[in-house]
Amino acid sequence: MKQLSVSAKFFVLAVLVLTLVFGACQKKDGPEDAALSSIPNAGAFPDGGHYRVEGKSDKLIRIAFLGWANNPFHDEIQKGVEAARTYLAAYNCSVEYVVMGEDITLPYAVAAIENAIAKQYDGFVCIPAFDGTEVPINRAVDTGQVVVTTVAESTKPSKRLAFYGQNGYDAGVLAGQIIAQYMGGSGKLGVITGVLGVTQHEMRKNGATEYIAANNPGINVIGVWENNDKAETAYSLTNDMLTANPDLKCIYVTAGGPFGAAKAIQDAGLTGKVGVVGFDWLPDSLKYVATGEQIALISQDPFGMGFDTCVMVYNNVVFKTKPADTDIIYNEPLVVTPDTLAELVPDFRP
């Protein structure tokens, strides 16, 4: 069975793919430092943020971030929101993090948006995730609230100011290319998605599987399973796949919990024989990059999803400015592999 040797040449190829796929619409840099000299407390701007305030509000501005809390990825987003809370406090703005529900579901998302309308925030950021959330978002905008979406939103248009996040389908295509190269164009692939019906999860799943079907007919997708973003479920699903398919070559995890699949491979003694491709440079996953079970992780900037989006809302509420010339702002992902971990994440310690 072919084992992975992710070379520098592969990494350069991945970066070129990223440049072509994502280069058309990237995050907007903040003003030059010289232009910030007249803004109070500009030095408090945190590492990892890209959008800055444009001045101080004369009145208190209230912003909410409507997020989830079902896996460590959302903990990283919350760190960005907490940084935005500290940063924006100096500009007469309060930021509240609101957990929409214990599981990612459409009813929880709709109820949280309706509650944000009732609380009359000046604006809010949300991770709407499902088709159907565009209806209450439109209602929020009609009441005068500014709304920015992030991570995953409805496939149907809404009146929100902007979406900031990853191009899910193109990220899936990139994952498919990595998978195909690792598998040598043939063999069995298992797919674990987060929540069926979540738009971002669906786009990542479809981007990868459609690319593979069109370009690598020798790869057999043995099935798609749902883990609700939980690592422990990914662990048990992986064990089941390995039992039923001893010749399994690779597992693709579209959303939360890829480290659960990686741990199952490690526990089964299959490091170097079965690889995992997934998303997010989280410590729980990076440790399996270091040991070789997680052959590639694609980033999507969770800190920026928390921090930058709150600043976008503030600037539009106070100054009516838009964050970019487009209402869809794709961040720029990077691929980390066992061969590039030390270079790209030099501070990581397993």
C-alpha positions as CSV (number, residue, x, y, z in Angstrom):
1,M,0.0,0.0,0.0
2,K,1.3,3.4,-0.9
3,Q,2.5,5.6,2.0
4,L,2.6,9.4,2.1
5,S,5.8,11.3,1.4
6,V,4.6,14.9,1.3
7,S,7.5,16.7,-0.3
8,A,8.4,20.4,-0.6
9,K,7.3,20.1,-4.2
10,F,3.8,19.1,-3.1
11,F,3.6,22.0,-0.7
12,V,4.6,24.5,-3.5
13,L,1.9,22.9,-5.7
14,A,-0.7,23.3,-2.9
15,V,0.2,27.0,-2.4
16,L,-0.1,27.6,-6.2
17,V,-3.5,25.9,-6.1
18,L,-4.5,28.1,-3.2
19,T,-3.3,31.3,-5.0
20,L,-5.3,30.4,-8.1
21,V,-8.5,29.3,-6.3
22,F,-8.6,31.9,-3.5
23,G,-6.5,34.8,-4.8
24,A,-9.4,36.6,-6.4
25,C,-11.1,37.6,-3.1
26,Q,-9.0,37.9,0.0
27,K,-9.3,39.8,3.3
28,K,-8.7,43.5,3.2
29,D,-5.7,44.8,5.0
30,G,-6.2,47.5,7.6
31,P,-4.9,51.1,7.2
32,E,-1.1,51.8,7.3
33,D,0.2,52.4,10.8
34,A,0.9,56.1,10.0
35,A,-2.9,56.5,9.3
36,L,-3.7,55.2,12.8
37,S,-1.8,57.8,14.7
38,S,-5.0,59.8,15.3
39,I,-7.1,56.8,16.5
40,P,-7.0,56.4,20.3
41,N,-5.7,53.0,21.5
42,A,-4.7,51.9,18.1
43,G,-1.8,50.1,19.6
44,A,-4.2,47.6,21.3
45,F,-4.8,46.0,17.9
46,P,-4.2,42.2,18.4
47,D,-2.1,39.8,16.4
48,G,-4.3,37.8,14.1
49,G,-6.8,40.6,13.3
50,H,-6.9,42.4,9.9
51,Y,-9.7,45.0,10.2
52,R,-9.4,48.1,12.3
53,V,-11.9,50.6,13.7
54,E,-12.3,53.9,11.8
55,G,-12.9,56.0,14.9
56,K,-14.8,56.2,18.2
57,S,-18.6,56.2,18.5
58,D,-20.4,59.0,20.4
59,K,-22.9,56.5,21.8
60,L,-22.6,53.0,23.1
61,I,-22.8,50.4,20.3
62,R,-24.0,46.9,21.2
63,I,-22.9,44.0,19.1
64,A,-23.5,40.3,19.5
65,F,-21.8,37.3,18.0
66,L,-24.1,34.3,17.5
67,G,-22.0,31.2,17.5
68,W,-21.8,27.6,18.4
69,A,-19.9,25.7,21.1
70,N,-19.9,22.0,20.0
71,N,-16.2,21.6,19.2
72,P,-12.8,23.2,19.7
73,F,-13.0,25.1,16.4
74,H,-15.6,27.4,17.9
75,D,-13.4,27.9,20.9
76,E,-10.9,29.5,18.6
77,I,-13.6,31.7,17.1
78,Q,-14.5,32.8,20.6
79,K,-10.9,33.9,21.2
80,G,-11.3,36.2,18.3
81,V,-14.6,37.5,19.7
82,E,-13.0,38.1,23.1
83,A,-10.2,40.0,21.5
84,A,-12.8,42.1,19.6
85,R,-14.6,42.8,22.9
86,T,-11.4,44.2,24.5
87,Y,-10.4,46.1,21.4
88,L,-13.8,47.7,20.7
89,A,-14.4,48.6,24.4
90,A,-12.1,51.5,23.9
91,Y,-14.3,52.8,21.1
92,N,-17.6,52.8,23.1
93,C,-18.7,49.4,22.0
94,S,-19.8,46.2,23.9
95,V,-19.5,42.7,22.3
96,E,-21.5,39.7,23.6
97,Y,-20.9,36.1,22.6
98,V,-24.1,34.2,22.4
99,V,-24.2,30.4,22.1
100,M,-27.0,29.5,19.7
101,G,-27.5,26.0,21.0
102,E,-25.9,22.8,22.2
103,D,-26.1,21.3,18.7
104,I,-26.0,22.9,15.2
105,T,-29.6,22.9,14.0
106,L,-31.8,25.2,12.0
107,P,-34.3,25.8,14.8
108,Y,-31.5,26.9,17.2
109,A,-30.1,29.2,14.5
110,V,-33.5,30.8,13.7
111,A,-34.4,31.2,17.4
112,A,-31.0,32.9,18.2
113,I,-31.4,35.4,15.3
114,E,-35.0,36.2,16.4
115,N,-33.7,36.7,19.9
116,A,-31.0,39.1,18.6
117,I,-33.7,41.1,16.9
118,A,-35.8,41.2,20.1
119,K,-32.7,42.5,22.1
120,Q,-32.3,45.3,19.6
121,Y,-28.5,45.0,19.1
122,D,-27.1,47.6,16.8
123,G,-25.7,44.7,14.8
124,F,-24.6,41.1,15.1
125,V,-22.4,38.5,13.5
126,C,-23.8,35.0,13.1
127,I,-23.0,31.5,11.8
128,P,-26.3,30.8,10.2
129,A,-25.2,27.5,8.6
130,F,-28.5,26.5,7.1
131,D,-30.9,27.5,4.2
132,G,-33.9,29.1,5.9
133,T,-31.8,31.5,8.1
134,E,-31.9,34.1,5.4
135,V,-35.5,34.9,6.4
136,P,-34.8,36.1,10.0
137,I,-31.6,37.8,8.8
138,N,-33.6,39.8,6.3
139,R,-36.0,40.7,9.1
140,A,-33.1,41.9,11.3
141,V,-31.7,44.1,8.5
142,D,-35.2,45.5,7.9
143,T,-35.3,46.6,11.6
144,G,-32.1,48.5,11.2
145,Q,-29.6,46.0,12.5
146,V,-26.3,45.4,10.7
147,V,-25.6,41.7,10.0
148,V,-22.4,40.0,9.0
149,T,-22.2,36.2,8.5
150,T,-19.2,33.9,8.8
151,V,-18.1,30.3,8.6
152,A,-21.3,29.1,6.8
153,E,-24.4,30.7,5.6
154,S,-27.6,30.0,3.6
155,T,-27.1,29.3,-0.1
156,K,-30.0,31.7,-0.7
157,P,-29.2,35.4,-0.8
158,S,-29.9,37.7,2.2
159,K,-29.6,41.3,3.1
160,R,-26.6,40.8,5.3
161,L,-23.7,43.2,4.9
162,A,-21.0,40.6,4.1
163,F,-19.9,37.1,4.5
164,Y,-16.4,36.4,5.7
165,G,-15.0,32.9,5.6
166,Q,-13.8,30.1,3.4
167,N,-15.0,29.2,-0.1
168,G,-16.3,25.8,1.0
169,Y,-16.6,24.2,-2.4
170,D,-13.1,25.3,-3.6
171,A,-11.7,24.1,-0.2
172,G,-13.3,20.8,-0.9
173,V,-11.7,20.6,-4.3
174,L,-8.3,21.4,-2.7
175,A,-8.9,18.6,-0.2
176,G,-9.8,16.2,-3.1
177,Q,-6.6,17.0,-4.9
178,I,-4.6,16.3,-1.7
179,I,-6.5,13.0,-1.2
180,A,-6.1,11.9,-4.8
181,Q,-2.3,12.5,-4.6
182,Y,-1.9,10.7,-1.3
183,M,-4.0,7.7,-2.6
184,G,-2.2,7.5,-5.9
185,G,-5.5,7.8,-7.7
186,S,-7.0,4.5,-6.5
187,G,-8.3,2.7,-3.4
188,K,-11.0,3.2,-0.7
189,L,-11.9,6.5,0.8
190,G,-14.3,7.1,3.7
191,V,-16.0,10.5,4.3
192,I,-17.1,11.9,7.6
193,T,-19.1,15.1,7.4
194,G,-20.1,17.3,10.3
195,V,-23.9,17.9,10.0
196,L,-25.8,16.9,6.9
197,G,-27.6,20.1,5.6
198,V,-25.0,22.6,6.9
199,T,-24.1,24.5,3.8
200,Q,-20.3,24.7,4.4
201,H,-20.1,21.0,5.3
202,E,-22.0,20.1,2.2
203,M,-19.9,22.3,-0.1
204,R,-16.6,20.8,1.3
205,K,-18.0,17.3,0.9
206,N,-19.3,17.9,-2.7
207,G,-16.1,19.8,-3.8
208,A,-13.9,16.9,-2.8
209,T,-16.1,14.0,-3.9
210,E,-17.0,15.6,-7.2
211,Y,-13.4,16.4,-8.0
212,I,-12.4,12.8,-7.2
213,A,-15.2,11.3,-9.3
214,A,-14.3,13.5,-12.3
215,N,-10.6,13.0,-12.1
216,N,-9.8,9.8,-10.2
217,P,-12.3,7.0,-11.1
218,G,-10.1,4.5,-9.4
219,I,-10.9,6.0,-6.0
220,N,-14.0,4.3,-4.4
221,V,-15.9,6.4,-1.8
222,I,-17.2,3.7,0.5
223,G,-19.8,6.0,2.2
224,V,-20.5,9.3,3.9
225,W,-21.2,9.4,7.7
226,E,-22.3,12.2,10.0
227,N,-20.4,12.9,13.2
228,N,-22.1,16.1,14.4
229,D,-18.7,17.7,14.7
230,K,-17.8,15.4,17.5
231,A,-14.3,13.8,17.7
232,E,-15.5,10.8,19.7
233,T,-18.1,10.0,17.0
234,A,-15.4,10.3,14.3
235,Y,-13.3,7.9,16.3
236,S,-16.0,5.2,16.4
237,L,-16.9,5.7,12.8
238,T,-13.3,5.3,11.8
239,N,-13.0,2.1,13.8
240,D,-16.1,0.8,12.0
241,M,-14.7,1.7,8.6
242,L,-11.4,0.0,9.3
243,T,-13.1,-3.2,10.5
244,A,-15.3,-3.4,7.4
245,N,-12.6,-2.2,5.0
246,P,-9.1,-3.4,6.1
247,D,-7.8,-2.0,2.8
248,L,-9.0,1.5,3.5
249,K,-6.5,4.2,2.4
250,C,-7.8,7.5,3.5
251,I,-10.5,9.3,5.5
252,Y,-11.8,12.8,4.7
253,V,-13.3,14.8,7.6
254,T,-15.2,17.8,6.3
255,A,-15.7,19.6,9.6
256,G,-15.2,19.1,13.3
257,G,-13.4,16.2,15.0
258,P,-10.8,15.1,12.5
259,F,-8.4,14.3,15.4
260,G,-10.9,11.6,16.5
261,A,-10.3,9.8,13.2
262,A,-6.6,10.3,13.5
263,K,-6.5,8.8,17.0
264,A,-8.4,5.7,15.8
265,I,-5.8,5.2,13.1
266,Q,-3.0,5.6,15.6
267,D,-4.6,3.3,18.1
268,A,-5.1,0.7,15.3
269,G,-1.4,0.8,14.5
270,L,-2.1,2.0,11.0
271,T,0.0,5.2,11.0
272,G,1.5,5.6,7.5
273,K,-1.0,3.2,6.0
274,V,-4.2,5.2,6.4
275,G,-4.3,9.0,6.3
276,V,-6.7,11.7,7.4
277,V,-7.4,15.0,5.5
278,G,-9.3,17.6,7.4
279,F,-9.7,21.2,8.4
280,D,-8.4,23.7,11.0
281,W,-5.1,24.1,12.7
282,L,-6.2,23.2,16.2
283,P,-3.8,21.8,18.8
284,D,-5.9,18.6,19.0
285,S,-5.4,18.0,15.3
286,L,-1.8,19.4,14.9
287,K,-0.5,16.8,17.3
288,Y,-1.6,14.1,14.8
289,V,0.1,16.0,12.0
290,A,3.2,15.7,14.1
291,T,2.9,12.0,14.4
292,G,1.8,11.4,10.8
293,E,-1.9,10.2,11.0
294,Q,-3.2,13.6,9.9
295,I,-1.6,14.0,6.5
296,A,-3.1,17.5,5.8
297,L,-5.0,20.2,7.5
298,I,-6.6,23.2,5.7
299,S,-6.9,26.4,7.7
300,Q,-9.8,28.8,7.7
301,D,-8.8,31.6,10.1
302,P,-11.2,31.1,13.1
303,F,-9.6,34.0,15.0
304,G,-10.4,36.4,12.1
305,M,-13.9,35.0,11.8
306,G,-14.4,36.2,15.4
307,F,-12.4,39.4,15.5
308,D,-12.7,40.8,12.0
309,T,-16.4,40.3,11.6
310,C,-17.1,42.2,14.8
311,V,-15.0,45.1,13.6
312,M,-16.8,45.0,10.2
313,V,-20.2,45.4,12.0
314,Y,-18.9,48.2,14.2
315,N,-17.5,50.2,11.3
316,N,-20.8,49.9,9.3
317,V,-23.0,50.8,12.3
318,V,-21.0,53.9,13.2
319,F,-19.5,55.0,9.8
320,K,-21.7,53.2,7.2
321,T,-18.5,51.8,5.6
322,K,-18.3,48.5,3.9
323,P,-15.5,46.0,4.7
324,A,-14.6,45.4,1.1
325,D,-15.8,46.1,-2.5
326,T,-17.6,42.8,-2.5
327,D,-20.1,41.3,0.0
328,I,-18.3,37.9,-0.1
329,I,-14.8,38.0,1.5
330,Y,-13.0,34.8,1.2
331,N,-10.1,34.2,3.6
332,E,-6.8,32.6,2.4
333,P,-6.3,29.1,3.7
334,L,-3.0,27.3,4.0
335,V,-2.2,23.6,4.0
336,V,-0.1,22.2,6.8
337,T,1.4,18.7,6.4
338,P,3.9,16.6,8.5
339,D,6.7,18.0,6.3
340,T,5.7,21.6,6.7
341,L,4.5,21.7,10.3
342,A,7.7,23.0,11.8
343,E,7.9,25.8,9.2
344,L,4.2,26.9,9.3
345,V,3.5,26.4,13.0
346,P,6.9,26.9,14.6
347,D,5.5,27.5,18.1
348,F,3.5,24.2,18.2
349,R,4.5,21.8,20.9
350,P,2.7,18.3,20.9
